[in-house]
Amino acid sequence: MYQALTEDRPYRKGMEPKQAIDIIEKSVREGKVSGESFEILKKAVL
């Protein structure tokens, strides 16, 4: 999910890491993404 958000696509420019993290964090709150996995990603990226 992080990679898809941050990479350039033909139809849009890739997002900044902080913006992607914010979007993924919303998915964690909604129960769509593992909170544990998210914390590991956040430590690696930010």
mmJSON file of the N, C-alpha and C atoms, coordinates in Angstrom:
{"data_MODEL":{"atom_site":{
"group_PDB":["ATOM","ATOM","ATOM","ATOM","ATOM","ATOM","ATOM","ATOM","ATOM","ATOM","ATOM","ATOM","ATOM","ATOM","ATOM","ATOM","ATOM","ATOM","ATOM","ATOM","ATOM","ATOM","ATOM","ATOM","ATOM","ATOM","ATOM","ATOM","ATOM","ATOM","ATOM","ATOM","ATOM","ATOM","ATOM","ATOM","ATOM","ATOM","ATOM","ATOM","ATOM","ATOM","ATOM","ATOM","ATOM","ATOM","ATOM","ATOM","ATOM","ATOM","ATOM","ATOM","ATOM","ATOM","ATOM","ATOM","ATOM","ATOM","ATOM","ATOM","ATOM","ATOM","ATOM","ATOM","ATOM","ATOM","ATOM","ATOM","ATOM","ATOM","ATOM","ATOM","ATOM","ATOM","ATOM","ATOM","ATOM","ATOM","ATOM","ATOM","ATOM","ATOM","ATOM","ATOM","ATOM","ATOM","ATOM","ATOM","ATOM","ATOM","ATOM","ATOM","ATOM","ATOM","ATOM","ATOM","ATOM","ATOM","ATOM","ATOM","ATOM","ATOM","ATOM","ATOM","ATOM","ATOM","ATOM","ATOM","ATOM","ATOM","ATOM","ATOM","ATOM","ATOM","ATOM","ATOM","ATOM","ATOM","ATOM","ATOM","ATOM","ATOM","ATOM","ATOM","ATOM","ATOM","ATOM","ATOM","ATOM","ATOM","ATOM","ATOM","ATOM","ATOM","ATOM","ATOM","ATOM","ATOM"],
"id":[1,2,3,4,5,6,7,8,9,10,11,12,13,14,15,16,17,18,19,20,21,22,23,24,25,26,27,28,29,30,31,32,33,34,35,36,37,38,39,40,41,42,43,44,45,46,47,48,49,50,51,52,53,54,55,56,57,58,59,60,61,62,63,64,65,66,67,68,69,70,71,72,73,74,75,76,77,78,79,80,81,82,83,84,85,86,87,88,89,90,91,92,93,94,95,96,97,98,99,100,101,102,103,104,105,106,107,108,109,110,111,112,113,114,115,116,117,118,119,120,121,122,123,124,125,126,127,128,129,130,131,132,133,134,135,136,137,138],
"type_symbol":["N","C","C","N","C","C","N","C","C","N","C","C","N","C","C","N","C","C","N","C","C","N","C","C","N","C","C","N","C","C","N","C","C","N","C","C","N","C","C","N","C","C","N","C","C","N","C","C","N","C","C","N","C","C","N","C","C","N","C","C","N","C","C","N","C","C","N","C","C","N","C","C","N","C","C","N","C","C","N","C","C","N","C","C","N","C","C","N","C","C","N","C","C","N","C","C","N","C","C","N","C","C","N","C","C","N","C","C","N","C","C","N","C","C","N","C","C","N","C","C","N","C","C","N","C","C","N","C","C","N","C","C","N","C","C","N","C","C"],
"label_atom_id":["N","CA","C","N","CA","C","N","CA","C","N","CA","C","N","CA","C","N","CA","C","N","CA","C","N","CA","C","N","CA","C","N","CA","C","N","CA","C","N","CA","C","N","CA","C","N","CA","C","N","CA","C","N","CA","C","N","CA","C","N","CA","C","N","CA","C","N","CA","C","N","CA","C","N","CA","C","N","CA","C","N","CA","C","N","CA","C","N","CA","C","N","CA","C","N","CA","C","N","CA","C","N","CA","C","N","CA","C","N","CA","C","N","CA","C","N","CA","C","N","CA","C","N","CA","C","N","CA","C","N","CA","C","N","CA","C","N","CA","C","N","CA","C","N","CA","C","N","CA","C","N","CA","C","N","CA","C","N","CA","C"],
"label_alt_id":[null,null,null,null,null,null,null,null,null,null,null,null,null,null,null,null,null,null,null,null,null,null,null,null,null,null,null,null,null,null,null,null,null,null,null,null,null,null,null,null,null,null,null,null,null,null,null,null,null,null,null,null,null,null,null,null,null,null,null,null,null,null,null,null,null,null,null,null,null,null,null,null,null,null,null,null,null,null,null,null,null,null,null,null,null,null,null,null,null,null,null,null,null,null,null,null,null,null,null,null,null,null,null,null,null,null,null,null,null,null,null,null,null,null,null,null,null,null,null,null,null,null,null,null,null,null,null,null,null,null,null,null,null,null,null,null,null,null],
"label_comp_id":["MET","MET","MET","TYR","TYR","TYR","GLN","GLN","GLN","ALA","ALA","ALA","LEU","LEU","LEU","THR","THR","THR","GLU","GLU","GLU","ASP","ASP","ASP","ARG","ARG","ARG","PRO","PRO","PRO","TYR","TYR","TYR","ARG","ARG","ARG","LYS","LYS","LYS","GLY","GLY","GLY","MET","MET","MET","GLU","GLU","GLU","PRO","PRO","PRO","LYS","LYS","LYS","GLN","GLN","GLN","ALA","ALA","ALA","ILE","ILE","ILE","ASP","ASP","ASP","ILE","ILE","ILE","ILE","ILE","ILE","GLU","GLU","GLU","LYS","LYS","LYS","SER","SER","SER","VAL","VAL","VAL","ARG","ARG","ARG","GLU","GLU","GLU","GLY","GLY","GLY","LYS","LYS","LYS","VAL","VAL","VAL","SER","SER","SER","GLY","GLY","GLY","GLU","GLU","GLU","SER","SER","SER","PHE","PHE","PHE","GLU","GLU","GLU","ILE","ILE","ILE","LEU","LEU","LEU","LYS","LYS","LYS","LYS","LYS","LYS","ALA","ALA","ALA","VAL","VAL","VAL","LEU","LEU","LEU"],
"label_asym_id":["A","A","A","A","A","A","A","A","A","A","A","A","A","A","A","A","A","A","A","A","A","A","A","A","A","A","A","A","A","A","A","A","A","A","A","A","A","A","A","A","A","A","A","A","A","A","A","A","A","A","A","A","A","A","A","A","A","A","A","A","A","A","A","A","A","A","A","A","A","A","A","A","A","A","A","A","A","A","A","A","A","A","A","A","A","A","A","A","A","A","A","A","A","A","A","A","A","A","A","A","A","A","A","A","A","A","A","A","A","A","A","A","A","A","A","A","A","A","A","A","A","A","A","A","A","A","A","A","A","A","A","A","A","A","A","A","A","A"],
"label_entity_id":["1","1","1","1","1","1","1","1","1","1","1","1","1","1","1","1","1","1","1","1","1","1","1","1","1","1","1","1","1","1","1","1","1","1","1","1","1","1","1","1","1","1","1","1","1","1","1","1","1","1","1","1","1","1","1","1","1","1","1","1","1","1","1","1","1","1","1","1","1","1","1","1","1","1","1","1","1","1","1","1","1","1","1","1","1","1","1","1","1","1","1","1","1","1","1","1","1","1","1","1","1","1","1","1","1","1","1","1","1","1","1","1","1","1","1","1","1","1","1","1","1","1","1","1","1","1","1","1","1","1","1","1","1","1","1","1","1","1"],
"label_seq_id":[1,1,1,2,2,2,3,3,3,4,4,4,5,5,5,6,6,6,7,7,7,8,8,8,9,9,9,10,10,10,11,11,11,12,12,12,13,13,13,14,14,14,15,15,15,16,16,16,17,17,17,18,18,18,19,19,19,20,20,20,21,21,21,22,22,22,23,23,23,24,24,24,25,25,25,26,26,26,27,27,27,28,28,28,29,29,29,30,30,30,31,31,31,32,32,32,33,33,33,34,34,34,35,35,35,36,36,36,37,37,37,38,38,38,39,39,39,40,40,40,41,41,41,42,42,42,43,43,43,44,44,44,45,45,45,46,46,46],
"pdbx_PDB_ins_code":[null,null,null,null,null,null,null,null,null,null,null,null,null,null,null,null,null,null,null,null,null,null,null,null,null,null,null,null,null,null,null,null,null,null,null,null,null,null,null,null,null,null,null,null,null,null,null,null,null,null,null,null,null,null,null,null,null,null,null,null,null,null,null,null,null,null,null,null,null,null,null,null,null,null,null,null,null,null,null,null,null,null,null,null,null,null,null,null,null,null,null,null,null,null,null,null,null,null,null,null,null,null,null,null,null,null,null,null,null,null,null,null,null,null,null,null,null,null,null,null,null,null,null,null,null,null,null,null,null,null,null,null,null,null,null,null,null,null],
"Cartn_x":[0.841,0.0,0.887,1.911,2.823,3.497,3.982,4.653,3.701,2.489,1.513,1.209,1.181,0.881,2.057,3.274,4.432,5.093,4.802,5.396,4.588,5.295,4.607,3.806,2.635,1.772,1.498,1.071,0.794,-0.274,-1.147,-2.277,-2.105,-0.98,-0.746,0.701,1.154,2.496,2.457,3.536,3.616,3.506,2.954,2.769,4.055,4.131,5.213,5.004,6.098,5.967,4.986,5.023,4.123,2.661,2.372,0.994,0.525,1.387,1.04,0.824,1.685,1.545,0.208,-0.19,-1.476,-2.645,-2.574,-3.644,-3.682,-2.527,-2.473,-2.944,-2.597,-3.039,-4.567,-5.204,-6.675,-7.206,-6.545,-6.962,-6.765,-5.733,-5.521,-6.684,-7.051,-8.174,-9.474,-9.636,-10.85,-10.765,-9.644,-9.488,-9.146,-8.703,-8.397,-6.937,-6.08,-4.647,-4.184,-3.225,-2.669,-1.946,-2.303,-1.639,-0.183,0.112,1.501,2.368,1.862,2.598,2.783,1.771,1.838,2.928,3.026,4.046,5.451,5.651,6.952,7.263,6.288,6.475,6.788,6.047,6.226,7.634,8.149,9.503,10.541,10.299,11.244,11.243,10.097,9.931,10.198,9.689,9.8,10.973],
"Cartn_y":[-1.187,0.0,1.252,1.247,2.395,2.611,1.555,1.657,2.196,1.705,2.167,3.653,4.129,5.54,6.465,5.995,6.883,6.845,5.841,5.776,6.604,7.184,7.879,6.875,7.285,6.479,7.289,6.643,7.408,8.489,8.276,9.179,10.126,9.979,10.895,10.792,11.839,11.873,11.148,10.503,9.821,10.802,10.339,11.176,11.245,12.259,12.358,11.276,10.771,9.706,10.034,11.251,11.617,11.531,11.963,11.916,10.46,9.596,8.178,7.543,7.881,7.349,7.775,9.001,9.488,8.694,8.389,7.616,6.196,5.583,4.222,4.196,5.234,5.314,5.334,6.012,6.022,4.602,3.858,2.475,1.594,1.882,1.146,1.419,2.689,3.048,2.384,2.187,1.551,0.026,-0.516,-1.957,-2.665,-1.928,-2.508,-2.929,-2.391,-2.662,-2.988,-3.911,-4.307,-3.145,-2.865,-1.803,-2.121,-3.369,-3.787,-3.575,-3.976,-3.777,-2.292,-1.514,-0.082,0.554,0.171,0.743,0.42,-0.775,-1.156,-0.299,-0.134,0.693,2.13,2.665,4.053,4.277,3.347,3.476,3.431,2.633,2.499,3.728,4.367,5.452,6.823,7.066,8.42,8.56],
"Cartn_z":[0.0,0.0,0.0,0.85,0.906,-0.446,-1.028,-2.327,-3.388,-3.404,-4.396,-4.24,-3.015,-2.77,-3.095,-2.875,-3.019,-4.395,-5.192,-6.529,-7.523,-8.481,-9.57,-10.386,-10.796,-11.659,-12.917,-13.988,-15.216,-15.011,-14.061,-13.853,-12.663,-11.899,-10.778,-10.309,-9.648,-9.058,-7.716,-7.362,-6.074,-4.916,-3.809,-2.621,-1.813,-0.981,-0.009,1.054,1.653,2.664,3.782,4.318,5.428,5.012,3.8,3.31,3.179,2.667,2.535,3.908,4.863,6.224,6.823,6.606,7.124,6.544,5.257,4.612,5.164,5.323,5.854,7.299,8.059,9.455,9.546,8.637,8.604,8.37,7.497,7.24,8.469,9.255,10.51,11.454,11.595,12.485,12.055,10.756,10.232,10.282,10.749,10.876,9.577,8.582,7.281,7.146,8.014,7.966,9.384,9.492,10.783,11.447,12.676,13.424,13.692,13.95,14.205,12.965,11.824,10.569,10.284,10.56,10.338,11.185,12.447,13.331,12.824,12.322,11.76,10.538,9.658,8.468,8.864,9.803,10.217,10.767,11.555,12.087,10.96,9.962,8.865,7.949,7.806,6.839,7.45,8.639,9.227,10.151],
"occupancy":[1.0,1.0,1.0,1.0,1.0,1.0,1.0,1.0,1.0,1.0,1.0,1.0,1.0,1.0,1.0,1.0,1.0,1.0,1.0,1.0,1.0,1.0,1.0,1.0,1.0,1.0,1.0,1.0,1.0,1.0,1.0,1.0,1.0,1.0,1.0,1.0,1.0,1.0,1.0,1.0,1.0,1.0,1.0,1.0,1.0,1.0,1.0,1.0,1.0,1.0,1.0,1.0,1.0,1.0,1.0,1.0,1.0,1.0,1.0,1.0,1.0,1.0,1.0,1.0,1.0,1.0,1.0,1.0,1.0,1.0,1.0,1.0,1.0,1.0,1.0,1.0,1.0,1.0,1.0,1.0,1.0,1.0,1.0,1.0,1.0,1.0,1.0,1.0,1.0,1.0,1.0,1.0,1.0,1.0,1.0,1.0,1.0,1.0,1.0,1.0,1.0,1.0,1.0,1.0,1.0,1.0,1.0,1.0,1.0,1.0,1.0,1.0,1.0,1.0,1.0,1.0,1.0,1.0,1.0,1.0,1.0,1.0,1.0,1.0,1.0,1.0,1.0,1.0,1.0,1.0,1.0,1.0,1.0,1.0,1.0,1.0,1.0,1.0],
"B_iso_or_equiv":[0.0,0.0,0.0,0.0,0.0,0.0,0.0,0.0,0.0,0.0,0.0,0.0,0.0,0.0,0.0,0.0,0.0,0.0,0.0,0.0,0.0,0.0,0.0,0.0,0.0,0.0,0.0,0.0,0.0,0.0,0.0,0.0,0.0,0.0,0.0,0.0,0.0,0.0,0.0,0.0,0.0,0.0,0.0,0.0,0.0,0.0,0.0,0.0,0.0,0.0,0.0,0.0,0.0,0.0,0.0,0.0,0.0,0.0,0.0,0.0,0.0,0.0,0.0,0.0,0.0,0.0,0.0,0.0,0.0,0.0,0.0,0.0,0.0,0.0,0.0,0.0,0.0,0.0,0.0,0.0,0.0,0.0,0.0,0.0,0.0,0.0,0.0,0.0,0.0,0.0,0.0,0.0,0.0,0.0,0.0,0.0,0.0,0.0,0.0,0.0,0.0,0.0,0.0,0.0,0.0,0.0,0.0,0.0,0.0,0.0,0.0,0.0,0.0,0.0,0.0,0.0,0.0,0.0,0.0,0.0,0.0,0.0,0.0,0.0,0.0,0.0,0.0,0.0,0.0,0.0,0.0,0.0,0.0,0.0,0.0,0.0,0.0,0.0],
"pdbx_formal_charge":[null,null,null,null,null,null,null,null,null,null,null,null,null,null,null,null,null,null,null,null,null,null,null,null,null,null,null,null,null,null,null,null,null,null,null,null,null,null,null,null,null,null,null,null,null,null,null,null,null,null,null,null,null,null,null,null,null,null,null,null,null,null,null,null,null,null,null,null,null,null,null,null,null,null,null,null,null,null,null,null,null,null,null,null,null,null,null,null,null,null,null,null,null,null,null,null,null,null,null,null,null,null,null,null,null,null,null,null,null,null,null,null,null,null,null,null,null,null,null,null,null,null,null,null,null,null,null,null,null,null,null,null,null,null,null,null,null,null],
"auth_seq_id":[1,1,1,2,2,2,3,3,3,4,4,4,5,5,5,6,6,6,7,7,7,8,8,8,9,9,9,10,10,10,11,11,11,12,12,12,13,13,13,14,14,14,15,15,15,16,16,16,17,17,17,18,18,18,19,19,19,20,20,20,21,21,21,22,22,22,23,23,23,24,24,24,25,25,25,26,26,26,27,27,27,28,28,28,29,29,29,30,30,30,31,31,31,32,32,32,33,33,33,34,34,34,35,35,35,36,36,36,37,37,37,38,38,38,39,39,39,40,40,40,41,41,41,42,42,42,43,43,43,44,44,44,45,45,45,46,46,46],
"auth_comp_id":["MET","MET","MET","TYR","TYR","TYR","GLN","GLN","GLN","ALA","ALA","ALA","LEU","LEU","LEU","THR","THR","THR","GLU","GLU","GLU","ASP","ASP","ASP","ARG","ARG","ARG","PRO","PRO","PRO","TYR","TYR","TYR","ARG","ARG","ARG","LYS","LYS","LYS","GLY","GLY","GLY","MET","MET","MET","GLU","GLU","GLU","PRO","PRO","PRO","LYS","LYS","LYS","GLN","GLN","GLN","ALA","ALA","ALA","ILE","ILE","ILE","ASP","ASP","ASP","ILE","ILE","ILE","ILE","ILE","ILE","GLU","GLU","GLU","LYS","LYS","LYS","SER","SER","SER","VAL","VAL","VAL","ARG","ARG","ARG","GLU","GLU","GLU","GLY","GLY","GLY","LYS","LYS","LYS","VAL","VAL","VAL","SER","SER","SER","GLY","GLY","GLY","GLU","GLU","GLU","SER","SER","SER","PHE","PHE","PHE","GLU","GLU","GLU","ILE","ILE","ILE","LEU","LEU","LEU","LYS","LYS","LYS","LYS","LYS","LYS","ALA","ALA","ALA","VAL","VAL","VAL","LEU","LEU","LEU"],
"auth_asym_id":["A","A","A","A","A","A","A","A","A","A","A","A","A","A","A","A","A","A","A","A","A","A","A","A","A","A","A","A","A","A","A","A","A","A","A","A","A","A","A","A","A","A","A","A","A","A","A","A","A","A","A","A","A","A","A","A","A","A","A","A","A","A","A","A","A","A","A","A","A","A","A","A","A","A","A","A","A","A","A","A","A","A","A","A","A","A","A","A","A","A","A","A","A","A","A","A","A","A","A","A","A","A","A","A","A","A","A","A","A","A","A","A","A","A","A","A","A","A","A","A","A","A","A","A","A","A","A","A","A","A","A","A","A","A","A","A","A","A"],
"auth_atom_id":["N","CA","C","N","CA","C","N","CA","C","N","CA","C","N","CA","C","N","CA","C","N","CA","C","N","CA","C","N","CA","C","N","CA","C","N","CA","C","N","CA","C","N","CA","C","N","CA","C","N","CA","C","N","CA","C","N","CA","C","N","CA","C","N","CA","C","N","CA","C","N","CA","C","N","CA","C","N","CA","C","N","CA","C","N","CA","C","N","CA","C","N","CA","C","N","CA","C","N","CA","C","N","CA","C","N","CA","C","N","CA","C","N","CA","C","N","CA","C","N","CA","C","N","CA","C","N","CA","C","N","CA","C","N","CA","C","N","CA","C","N","CA","C","N","CA","C","N","CA","C","N","CA","C","N","CA","C","N","CA","C"],
"pdbx_PDB_model_num":[1,1,1,1,1,1,1,1,1,1,1,1,1,1,1,1,1,1,1,1,1,1,1,1,1,1,1,1,1,1,1,1,1,1,1,1,1,1,1,1,1,1,1,1,1,1,1,1,1,1,1,1,1,1,1,1,1,1,1,1,1,1,1,1,1,1,1,1,1,1,1,1,1,1,1,1,1,1,1,1,1,1,1,1,1,1,1,1,1,1,1,1,1,1,1,1,1,1,1,1,1,1,1,1,1,1,1,1,1,1,1,1,1,1,1,1,1,1,1,1,1,1,1,1,1,1,1,1,1,1,1,1,1,1,1,1,1,1]
}}}
